[in-house]
């Protein structure tokens, strides 16, 4: 009789563990944001994700893929707000980074971590920033990691701005042009004397 009772206890405990494990789901997504020109040679994009109340307790790892055809400087900010009404909308953002990848092998070539600027008060809005200068052309992804902690789900948004960086050839042409202007001015001055 004791063996039967022990087996039943183990079975019930195992079932309870399986239920808890089933609730910890990773909600990973991958997408490509749309960048809009700013009219000055740079580009802007706003993107993010929304989580339903059914995802409370789940973790997420969202990746946003894009390519740069030229060198750029980049700045991005991420926010996730806390809202308590009849239920709580809240996320816990645990990571924010930009990674350059090889498009063929998917190997990570360089990574730039975001700065957590979230206040240390009760129920603060998550706030992260990321600035990267002198990025080379290539394939990149922006990654957001976190957990849905509100019983009403939650949402985050990323605002990203990129501006092209002049290539070394452009600097060489600029210096060459300045040299020619200086040479012409010197010839003119010598011809007047």
Secondary structure by P-SEA (a helix, b strand, c coil): caaaaaaaaaaaaaaaaaaaaaacccbbbbbbbbbbbccccbbbbbbccccccccccbbbbbbbbbcccccbbbbbbbbbbbbbccbbbbbbbcccbbbbbccccccccbbbbbbbcccccccccbbbbbbbccccbbbbbbbbbbccccccccbbbbbbbbbbcccaaaaaaaaaaaaaaaaaaaaaaaaac
